[in-house]
Amino acid sequence: MRKLVLALLGIAVVAPPQSRAQSQLSPSAKVAFDVASIKPNTSGDRRTGMSPSRGRFSATNVTLRQLIQNSYLLQDFQIVGGPSWLNSARYDIEAKGNGGPGPEFQVMVQSLLADRFQLRIHRETKTLPIYVLLADKNGPRVKLAPSCVGETSPTNPCGGLTVTPRGDLIGRSVRMEQFAGNLSFLLHRTVLDKTELSQTYDLDLHWAPDEATYFSLGGSGAPSLDPNRPEIFTALREQLGLTLRAQKGPVSVLVIDHAVPPTEN
């Protein structure tokens, strides 16, 4: 959950989907919090936060969509259907129980959603628009990364990507499939790596994000964006020698069958 914690500082470390451990449990395993409080948040603030720790889960100003996305490890575009208030009604949650962050903790949040929001879901595979990440016709401009194993940095970790609300992405010793996963988050569409670049690379990308992306990356207040920066497709081509090609492909989605607002306690 580093992305959500650092979002409060204006920096987001976006965990690549490929590196996230998928839960081996399900809500039917009856793993649940001992006690949970859910209250509406009507502050009007657009900032959100989720903080799982051993024995505790705290969420501030979150929507049901965000809770589903984080507990099921999904991108936003992989959630289909749901009630009209899915993206608008916001809640503060305090829950306590045994265990800490990890697959079991994810299932505890899933169980909380099933119990308090009466969330019912199923999974499907749909043919949807996707992007394919390719080397540009003039060749890639990415830099091979020196080894950074054992190095530590809170804002620019080895093997990770750091993204700011202003549209600055820095990657240290990352693989292209990992970068493609992060582009999926930024573009709200599955991105498949077809670059044939098999090493680890240092990446430096600067573009002009739209307002929605600015806030999703932890921006607050009125966006102050550089109008001279290119949009992300141009930035990829000019700065990294990479290009995105639009096509259609199979995408796993989670379909919301039923949900109701929780009773306040």
Order of alpha helices (4+ residues) and beta strands (2+ residues): alpha-beta-beta-beta-beta-alpha-beta-beta-alpha-beta-beta-beta-beta-alpha-beta-beta-alpha-alpha-beta
